[in-house]
């Protein structure tokens, strides 16, 4: 608002403006009145201070002093505008001149944009302006424009530097700038805090030194060079716990992990030293192998393991800290931890969508400076920031930046100036901080926590340090970075630097610093002495595998009366809700699907399974790129009003529901979303979590998550999951990217009964399987479930099931073709198959006119673990069989054949050949030509049903 001023005051203020200059000012004022934000900040300040410019020419000076025809000099206003530009550029680009590089190895950028001379401004020019004219909110002790520029340069180019100009939300950007410019930032540490900070830095350093001396040649991926990361995490934990976070979820790669485990997670020194001391190969190179404690599980190297810690503050606040287990596939833990956080924030005990409280859990991800811009999973995870089904109220990111990736320098790792530049695209505030200034690092964390808690968004800290050793402690870095490591060798450690600062201020003496070091060394020596002569006790002697008898005993049927009630309630709509007419007609057909003589199709079986599961009190979460509708438009669990676009989910209004049902369309990403869902499930094991690929082939993009987490997480880390993966699979002539979910890859990964792989042929089978999986959550028998889900079969009438099959049946690992095999002594060929090809064989059988007592068809519904008992019992009935034939639609080197062949040969009666019928070996999964596909498919089916081909195969010696 413009203050009221007398005409005399206004005239005096504006008397130096006349002619075109005054006209320009008047034009700017008119714009200002309409919209203050439309003019430069300098003009806003001028108008707020001086009021409106006069509408008539102002007498500048006595006529005797100045000629009326004197030329106009607009330099005064221009200098004010240029001073405003300089202020803006210091805020936007001050980081380029900041002191954030401990070793001085980062190339110096062009920083002329920060110099007054670049704008034709001198010290006297700036001193002539009041500070408030060019710096809105300048501290009271800053009087002139020159002082303002010096103070702002000091703020933005010190050991902590800021990048906020890419944050487009005005409120956030203004808050950030004013916070750091307030004069109260950084808040000084108390004397106690400073001494504690020094002690923590000494603990961090001496821990690494002790490991280096005691376990020579063992890899540990030390934190040295970024030691201050540990007290930063300490500060983060304190801030988040004080703000009420009940869960703090952390993810990081291996560098510095042992130190974080020891000091942030509180893992006892004895435990860590024991893992080193009892490693069977501790004297071997490279010493990266199994740990002494891992006799039960396959185990993992020490620097991949996570931990949990619970902090208590009286009887009110309890904070659980979790560091996620992580493989050496850097950054892939990011979405897993994001899933942890979302699970920790949600209340799933009520119907509808879960209730989320983002204050209940906080997330911190620690990245590598090469991995952050290099791994696509980082961008995928950052994209969760504002997505309804995936956001978690803000993650604090820390790049542990040592300016080296493996053995190469930054110029080999990225095309951007900073490792953090990727975050700009997501409008995430960025702070760069010198790892040799511990107090600046603590200030950065406090700012990050305050921003996250206020705006519920991500924040990034680029912690710029170095790496004291090579990629690991057995690696010689001088080979590839001789100049850098010449500096590293002579560079003092941060504990010594900070001790010197405190000694200079008189807060501690050299003797006190020495005693702190000695005390830490003594504690570590005592811990090591306790374990070095002890025998290591194995944690487990074997990995528990699911008990088939226990699983079979699970009752998955639902009384028909209850199913009918649920089905009826699912068809109810809010008054005035207008469903798309075509879809409404499809949904109305479900009304009688459970009647005698009617059938339940795949989509209704799924919906009834979901409804009955939440009616049992078990929460469900399902995501996928088209999860609400489903890729093939069969699910439609979120209905859209055709007149106003509002949505309605019948499962949210189901009267029988006792738990939440969350369904979200996911971003166009596989790796990050699958990792998120895995993390969500691990952290909330009571939830049935389902991820559906748009096409099963697209799971290729999430192979790391499948390999490192889903298939091996239990074996490596004892990390249980019951995640369901729905992967549409089936050959229908849609080409190589829309046919195969790569069944063979999951079967190849199968071991120790680590998950279940199925390829189903009936709606009832799917219904019972989902209910069985829900019943297994939280139990020792919980395992991930991989489903080769159908495409065309979704609407195939042969897949539909009666209501009785849902109410009285159960899941069968093996099914036999109805109408065949009634005369076992006559059966010459046993056909085994799985999935869609089995239904196509059934369709072809319905058209056969001759006798079929020579044939029997067995459907392997569960491929892994292989149902050996059922297949053995079937084979025992058909002792006259001349051939066992595996039929599949995938190429010979894909699908189930290479996996199942040894199982069938093991069980086949002596002398009975086991043969293959399917497409030949291919490099591509499927043909893109419909004509070729149809011909091949028909040939596979007709060969399987051709009795004469038995003799042909035997004659060829197959």
N, C-alpha and C positions, 0 to 999 in steps of 0.2 A: 504494500500500500504506500502511496505517496503522502508524505506528511504535508499539512497545510502550512504554507509559507506566505509571508507578506510579499506584495509586489516588489518592494525595495530589495528584500532578500533574494528573490528570484532573479530580479534584474541584475543584481550584483554578481550572482553566481554565473549567469550566462553572458556577462558583458564582453567576454573574450571571443564569443562566437558571432559571426556576421556573414552576410553574403551567402554563397552556395553552401558554406559549412553549416550555417544555421538552418538552411533549408533541408540539408541532409539529416540534421538532428531532429527537426520537426517531423520528417518522414518516419524516422525510427521511433519517435514517440507515439505516432499514430498506430504503428504496428504493436508497440508495447501495450497500449491501452486495450487493444483487441485481444492480444495474446502475449503475455510477458515472456513466455518461453520462445517466442519467435525471433527475439533479438538477442544479441550477444550479452553474456553475463556482465560485461563492463558497462554496457548501456543500461542494463537493469539497475545496476548499482548507482549510476549517475542520476537516473530518474528518481530512484528511491531517496537519494540524498538531496538533490537540487530541485526536484519538482518538475513541472512542465516548462519547456522552453517558451520564450515569448513569441507571439505570432507576428510581431512587428520588429523591424530592425532596431537593434540596441546600440546606443552610443557607446563606442569603445573607449574613447579618450577625448580630451580636448582637441578641437580641430587644429589648434596650433601645434599639437604634438604629433598627430597622425593625419596624413592627407586622406581625404575621402576617397581618393582614387588609388590608395595604396594596394598592392597585390595581396590576395588572400593567402595565408599560410595555414594549411590544415594539419600541420605536423603534430599539434598538441593532441588532438583527438586520435590521430593515427597511432601515436605513441601509446595512448591508453589502450587502444584495441590490440596493438602488438604485444603489450605487456600481458593482456589477457590471454593471447595465444601462447605466449611463453609459459604462463602458469599451466594452461591445459597440457602442453607438451611435456612439462616436467612430470605432471601426473601420469600421462600416458606412456612416456618413454624414459622416465628417470631410471627405470630398472636397467637400461642399457649401460649406464655409467656406474651402477652400484658395485659395491665391494663384496661380491658374493663368491669369489673364487679363491679358496685357501691357497692353492699352489700357483695361481697366476698363469694357468695354462690355456684358458679359454681365449680365443682370438677377440681382440677389442673391436667393437662395432663403431660406426660413425655416430658420434653424439653431438654434432654441431647444433642439432635442433634444440639442445638444452642451453645454448649460449646466448646471452642478451645481444651480443654483437651480430648474431645471425638475423636479428630483427631491426638492426640499426639503433639499438638502445644502449645507452651508456649508464654508468653508475649514477651520474647526476640526473639523467632523465628519470630513472626509476625512483631515486630518492625524492623527486619532486612530487610524486604521487603519494597519497595516504595508502597505507597497506590495505585498508578495507575496500579501496576502490578496485583492486585487482584480485584480492583474495577474500572471498565471502566467508566469514567465520574465522578470520585471522585472530590469533591470541592477542590479548590486550598489550602484552609486552612487545609485540611487533608493530612498529609505528609506520615505517615508510615502505614504499614499494620495493626498494632495494633490500631491506631487511626481510621482506616477505619472500622474495626470490631466494635469498640465501637460506632461509629457514625451510622452505619447500624442497630445495635441493638437498639439504641435510636429511630431510625426512625420506625422500624418495631414492636417494643414491647411497645409502649407508650399507651396512651388512645385512639388512633386510630390505627387500625391494618388492614392489607391488605392481601387478597387472590387473587393473579393474576396468579399463576403458571399453572392453568388449562385453561387459555386463550391460545389457540393454534395459533392464528394469531400473528406471530412474531412482526409485526409492532405495533399492539395494546399492546402486553405485554411489549415490550421495552418502548413504550410511557408511559405506566402506571408506570413502575418501575422508569424510569428517572424522571418522574414528581414528584414522592414523595421523590426521593433521591436528588433532585436538590439543596437542601439547601434553596429554596424559598417556600417550602411547610411545613406547611400551611402559606399562606400569612397573615401576622399580620393584625388584625382588627384595624381600626382607632379608636381614642378616642371616636368620635361620635358614631361609630358603636357599640362599647362596651357598652356605656351608653344606647343606644337604645335597645340593646340585653337584658340588665338587666331590663329595663322597661317592655319589652315584657314578660319576665319570671315572673315578678311580676304580670302583668295583668292575665297571665295564671293561676298562683297560686291563686290569690285573687278571680278570677271568680269561681273557684271550691270551695273555702272556703265560698264564699257568698251563693252559691247554697246549700252547706252543712248545713249552719246555718239557712238559710231562709226557705228552703223546706225540713224539717227534714223527713226522711223516704222515700223520693222520689228517685227512681233510676235515675242515670245519667251516670253511667259508666265513672268515672272520668279519666282524663289523668294523674293524679298525679303519679310521678315516671318516666314518660316519657314526662315531661313538655316541654322539648326542641324541641319536634316534631313541635310545632307551629312556633317558629322562623325558624326552618329548612324549613318549607313549605313557610314561608314568603320569605326566601332567594331563594328558587326554583322559586317562582313566579317572583321575580325580575330578576333573571338570564334569565329565559325563555322569559319574556316579552322584556328584553333588546336585546335578540337575534331574536326578530321579531315574536314570537309566538302570533297568534291572538286568540288562544283557549288554555286553560289549563284545562285538564279533570282529575278529581280526583275520586278515589274510595276508600272507607275504611269501616271497620266494625263500631260497635257502640262505642267502647272505645275511649274516647277523641273527639267524633264527635261534641258534643255541643261546645267545646272549639274551634275546627277548624271552625265551622260555625260562631262563634262570631268574631274570630280574623283574620282568613284568608279569609273567605267569606264575612265578614262585616255585618253579621246579627245583627241587633240592640239588645242591652241588653234588651230593653223594650219588644221586640217581644218574646225573649226566656223566660223572667220572666213571661210574660203574659201567655204563654203556660203552665208553671208550676202552676201559681197562679189560673188559671181558669179551671184546670183539675177537672172534677166532682168527681173523686174518690181520690183526693189528700191526704185525711186522711186515706185511706184504705191501707191494705197490701195484696198483693204487689201493689204498685202504678205504674203499667205499662200500664194502660189502655188508653182510647181515650183521645184526647186533646180537649180543649174547642173550638178550632177553626174549628173542623172537623164535623160540623153539616151536611154539604153537602155531603162530601165523607165519606166512611167508615173510612178513616183516618188511621194513623199509629202512633206508639209511637214516642216521640220526637227524640230519638237517632237513628232513621232509616231515618229521612228526609234529603233531600239534599237541595241545594240552588244554586243560580247563582249570580255572581258579575261581573261588568265590570270596568276595570281599564283604565284610560285615561292618556296619557302622552302628554300634549299639544294637537295638532290637528293631530299628525302623527300616533302614536301607540295607538291602543285600544285592550285590551286583555280581553276576556270573560273567567271567571273562573267558572267551573261547578263542583259541588260535587254531584255525582250520588246518588239517593235514593237507599237504600239497605235493604233487609230483614235480619233477624237473621241467615239465611243460609250463614254462613261466606264464603267469597271468591267468591261467585257466581256473585258478581257484577264485578269481574275482566274482563271477556270477554265483558260485556256490555260496560264498559268504553273504552275498546280497540276498540269496534265498534263505539263509539262516535268519537274517535280520527280519525279513518280512514274516517268517513263521513265528519269530519271537514277539512280534508286535501285534499279532492277530488273536482275537478271541473267537474260537470256532465252536463254542458251546451252544449257540443259538441258531435258529433257522435264518435263511437269507445269506447275504454275503457276510463274511467274517467282519467283525468290528475291529478296525485298525487304530492303534495308538502309537504314533511314531516316536513318542517320548520314551516308550518302554525299552527300546533297543537302539544302540548306536553302532555304526560300522566304520572301521578304518581299514584301508587297503594300502599296503606298502609295495611300491612298484620299483622296477629297475629302470634306469635311465635309457637303456637301449630297448628294453621290452615294452615300455609304455608306448612309444610311437611305432614300434615294430610289429607288435602282435595285434591282429584285428579283433581279438576277443576283448581288448580294452575298449575300443570304440563301441562294440556291441553292448558292453556292460554299462558304459557311460550313458548310453541311450535309454536305459531304464529310468533315468532321473525323474521324468515327469509322466511316465506311463502308468495309468491307473492300476493295472494288475501287478506292477513290479516295483513302483517307487517305494522307498522306505524312509522318507523324511530326511535324506541327505547323508552322503558318505564323505568322510574325511580321507582324502588321498594324500599319501606322502611318497614322493619319488626319492628313494635313497640313491642319490646321484653321485656316482664316482667317476663319471666322464669316460668310462671304459665299458665296452660290452664284450665279455669273454676275453679276447686278447686284442681287440681292435679299438681304435679311437672313435670319438663321436662322429667324425666326418664319414665313417663307414656305416653308421647306424641310422642316420636320419637326414632328411632334407630341410628340416626346420631349424631355426636358430636355437630354440630351447627344446629340451626333451618334453616339456609340458605343453607345447603349443597345441596339441590335439584337443586339449580341454577347452580352448577358446571357442571352438565350434559349438560347445554345449553351454556357453556363457558361465563357466565355472570360474569364480575368482581364484587368482593365482598369486602366491607369495613365493619369492625366491629368497633363500636365507643361507648365509655362510655357516657351514657346519663347525667352524672354529670359533663361533661366537655363541656360546650356550644360552646366554640370556636372550639374545635375539631369537633363537630357536624356540625358547619357551614362550616368548611373546607371539610368535607365529601360531603356535598351537592354541593359545588362549583366544586369539582372534578367530581362528578356524572354528573352535567350539562355540564361541559366541554367535558367529554368523550362522552356523548350522542350526543352533537351537532357536534362533530368531526367525530365520527364513525357511528352514526345513529343506535346504538344498545342499548340493555337494560343494566342497571346498578343496583346493589342492595346494600343497606345500612342496616346493622343489628344494629339497635339502641338498645343497651343493657341497660335496666333500671330495674324497679321493679314496683310493684303495691301497692299503699299505702293502699287501702282498699280491701275488698273481691271482689268476682266476680261482685257484685254490692254493693251499700252502705248499703243495709239491711242485707248483708251476713257477718258472723263472720269468718274470715279466720284462726283464732287461732285454730279452731277445727282440721284442717288438716295440717296447716303449722305453728306450734307454734314456732319453732326455727327461721324460716324466719321472722315472724312478730315480734318476739322479737327484731330483728335487725332493721326492718322497723321503729318501734316506736321510736328508738333512733337515726335514721338516719336523718341528716339535709336535708332540701329541697334544690333543685338546685338553687332557687333564692337566698337563704341565702348563699349557697356555693359561688356562683358567685359574690354576693355583697361583700363577704369577700375578694375575690381575687382582686376586683377593689379597695376596701378600703386599702388593703395592698400595692397596687401600687400607692396609693395616687390620684387615678382618681376620686373617690367619697368618701364622708365621711359617717359615720353612720347616721348622721342627714339627709343627702340627701337621703339615702336609705329609711329612715323612712318616709320622705315626699312623695317619690314616692309611697310607699304603701298606705299612707293616701289619696293621690290624686285618686288612683284607687278605693279605697273603697268608696270615696265620689261620684265618677261618677256612681258607681253601685247602691248606695243607692238612688241617685236622679232618676235613671232610674226606680227603683222599686217603689218609691213613686208616680211616674206618673201613674202607671197602677194598683196599688193595690185596688183603690176604683172605677175603671172604669168597666163598664159592657163589657163583651166580645161580639163582633159582629160576627155573623156567616158569613163565607165567601160565602156560597151558601145555598140554601134551598133544593135543590134536584140535583141529577146527571142527566144531559141531556142525553136522550136516542135517538137513531136514529129514524128519522121520515120515516116510510115506504113509505109514499106518495112522499116525496122528492127523496128517493132512486129509486122508480119506475119511476120517471120522467127523470132519467138519460138516455140519448140516447147512446146506446152502439153499434148499427149497424154501419157498414162502407159501403159506396157505393161499389157496385160490381165492377165497373170500377176501383176504387182505389185499391181494393183488388187484382184484376188481375194484375195491374201494379206492385204492391208490390211483388206479387208471382213471376212474371217474373224476377224482379231484384234480388230476392233471389236465383235464379237458376244460376246467372252469377258467373264465376270464373276468377281469374287472369290468364293471358296467361301462359300456361305451367304448371299450377297446376294440379296435377294428383290425383284425388279422387279414393279411393278404388273402384274397378269396381262394386262389389256387391252393395255397398252403392250408387254408382252413378246411378245404374239402379232404385233403390228404390226412390231416390230423383227426377229422371226424370219423374216418374209417377205423380208427383205433378203438372206438367206443365198444365195438362188439368183438374185438380180437381175442378176448379171453373166453368167449362163449364156446360151447361144444361145437366141434366141426369147423371152427375158425382157427386162424394161425396168427402167431406173433412174429413180426418181421424183425430184422436185425436192430433197427433203430428203436423200436418200441421195447425190445428186450433190454437194450442198453439203458433206456430211460427208466424202465421198471427196476433194473438193478440199482441205478443211482438212487432212485426214490426209496427203495427198501433199505439201502445201506444207511442213508441219513435218518430213516425212520428207526433204525437200530441204534442211533446215537453216534454214528461214525462220520466225521466230516470228510468232505471230498473237495479237491481242487483239481480242475482240468484246464489246461491251456494249450494253445496251438495257433497257428497263423489264421485258421478259420474255425476255431473251436466252437464258437457259439452256434454257427450254422453247420459246420463241418464242410470239408472240401467238396464232398459229393452231395451236399444239401440234404443229408438224411437226419441230422440231429435236431436242428431248429429249437434249441432249448431257450434261446432268447428271442422272443417274438417282437416284431416292430409294427407299431400302429401305422397303417398306410396313410392316415390323414394328418397326424401331427408328429410322427417319428418317435414317439415315446416307446419305451421297451418294457417288456414284462417276461419274467422267468417263472414258469409254473412251479418249479421246484422250490422257489422262495416262499410260496404261499401254501405249500403242502401242509395240511393240518397234522399229518403224522410225523413230520420232521422234528428231530430232536438235536440236530447238529447243522452246521453251516454247509452251504454248497457254493463254491466259488468257481466261476467260469469266466475266462478272459481270453480275448483274441490277443495273440502275442505279436511282437514285432517280427519283421521278415528276417528271422535269424534262427539258427538251430543251436549252435554251440552254446551261446550265452543263455538261451532260454532253457535248454535241457540241463545245463549246469545249475541254473537257478532252481529249477524244479527238484533236482537231486538234493540241493542244499536245503530247500524247504522241507523235503521229506525226512532227511536225516535229523533236522532240528525239531520236527514235529512228527515223530514216528507213528502217532495215532491216526494220522491223516492219510486217506487214500489219495495219492497224488498221481495224476495222469498227464502225460505229454503226448500230443498227437502231431505227427509230422503231416505236412500238407500232402506230400507223397513220400512213401517210405524211402525212396532213393535219396531224399534230402537229408536223411540222417547221416549221410556221408560227411556233411559239413560239421557234424558234432562228434566225429570219431574219437577225438582226444578225450572228451567227457566219457564216452562209452568205454574206451580202453582203460583209462587211468582211474576213473571213479566208479562207474556203475558195475563193471565186471570185476574189478580188483579191490575196491575200497574196503570190503570186509576182510579180505585176505591180508592186505597190507596193514590196515589200521584198526581192524575190528569195528568198522563203521557200518552199521546196519541200514538197509534201505529196502522199501517195498515199492519203489517207483514203478509205474506202468508206462511202457512205451507202446503207443499204437502206431504201427507203421504200415500204411496202405500198400498192399503187395498183390500183384497178379498180372499175368500177361494178356493184354487185350489189344495189342497192336498200337499202343500209344508211344512206342519208341523207347530208346535206352534210358531216358531220364524219368520215365513215369511208369516203370514196370516192376523193378526189383528193389526191395528193401534190403538187399544184400544179406539174405538169410544165412548164407555160408559164413559170413564174418562173425555173426553171433554164435553160430555153432562151433566155429574155430576157437572163440574166446571161452567157450564153456569148459569149466573145470572146477572140481570140488563142489559141484552143485551150486555154483555161484549165482545163477539166475535160472529162470524158467523161460523156455522158448516154445511158443505154440503157433500152430497154423490151423485155424478152426474151420468147421464146415456147417455149423448150425447156430441159430440164434440162442437156443437153450444152452449150448456149450459156453457161449460168450456170457450169458446171464450168470451161470453158476461159477464161471471162472472169476468174474469181477467180484462176486460175493465171497468167494473163497479167498481172493487176494485181500479183500477188506478185513476178513476175519484173521488173516495172518499178520497184519500190521502189529507192531510192538512185540511180537512173539520171537522166540529164538528161530522159528522157521521162516521168518520174513526174508524174502529175497526179491530182487527186481523181477518184473515180468515183461517179457518181450513178445508182443503180439503182432504176427503178420496179419493185419486186419484187411478185410475185403474191400473191393471197389464195386465191380459189377454184381458181386454176390449179395450186396446190401439189399438189392431189390429182387433177388432171385427167389421165386416161390419155394424152391427145393431147400432153401436154407431156413425158411420160416419153421417155427415150432409151435406145438399146441400148448395151451395154458397148463395142461397137466404135466408136461415135461418141465415146466418152470417150477411148479409147486411140489412135485414128487421126485424129480430127478436130482442128479448131481453131475459134476464134471467128470468126464471119462477121458483118460489119456489115450485110449484106442477105441475106435468104433468100427463095427463090421457092417458091410453093405447089406441092407435088408433084402431078403429074397434070394440071396446067394448062399452057397456053401451048405445047403441042407443035406446033401449026400456027400459027406467027407471022402468016402472011398472013391468017388468019381472025379474029384477035383484034381486037375493036372497043373493048373497055374494059380499061384498066389500072387496077386498084385498088391503091392503096398504103395501108398501115395499119401499126400498131405495137401490140404487146402483146396484151392479152386479146381485143380485138375481132377480131384475126386468127384466134385459136383458135375463136371463135364462128362466124366465117365458114367455117372448115374444117368445123365440125360441121354447119352448115347445108348445105354442099356435099354432104356424105355422104347427105343426104336428097333431093337434087335428082335428078329422073328424066330430064330432057331433056338435050340436048347442051350442053356447056359450052366448046366450042372458041372461042366469042366472047369469053371472059373469061380474064384472067390476074391473079393476086394476088401482090403483092410486099410482103414484110414488112421494114420499116425497123427493124432491131434496134438499131442505134446511130443516135441522132437527132443528137447533137452530139459531135464535129465531123461535119457532114453528109457521108455517103458519096457524094460527087458522082460519082466515077469509076464505081462500080458501077451507080448509077442511070442514068448516061448510056449505059453499055454495054447495059443492058436495054432502054432506050427505043429504041436503035438497031436492035434486033431486031424491033420491032413498029411498022413504018412505016405500017401501015394503021389504026392505032388511031384511033378517032373521039373518044375522051374519056379523059382522065386524071382519076381520081376519088380524092380523099383521104377515107378513112373513119375516123372516130373516135367514141368513146362520150362524150367530154367535150363541153360546150357549145362553140359556135363561137368564142367569145372566150377559151376556155381550151384546154388540151391543146396539141397540136403545130401546129394548122392555121395560125395567124398567123405562126409561125416558118417552117414548111416551104413555104408557098404560093409565096414568091418563088423558092425553090430549084427547085421543080417547074416554074414558069413559065419559068425560065431554061433548063431542060433539055428542055422539051417541044418536040416537032417543030413547026415553024411551022404555025400554023392549028389546032393541036390544043388544045381548051379544057381548062382545069384547073378542076375543080369540087369542091365540098365536100358531104359527106354525114355528118351527125351532128346532135346536138341544136342547137337555135337558141341565140342569145346568152342568157345568164342572168346574174343577179347572184349567185345561190347556185350552188355547185358541182354539187349533185345533188338530186334529189327525195327526200323522206322517205317517199313512198308506194310500196309495193312494186308495186301495180297499175300506177301511172303509169310507174314505172321499166321494168317488163317490157314494156309496150306500146311505149314509146319505143325500147327496145333491139331489139325484134323488127322495128320499122319501119326502123331503120337497116340491119339485116342484110338484110331482104327487098328494100329499095331497091337495095342494092349488088349483089344477085344477080338483079335484074330487068333483062333485056335491053331491054325497052320503055322503061325510064326514060332510056336514052341519047338516044333521039329526043326525049323530053320535055324533057330538059335542053338539048339543042341548039336546040329550038324556042323555049325561053325565053331563048335567047341567053346562056346561062351559060358 
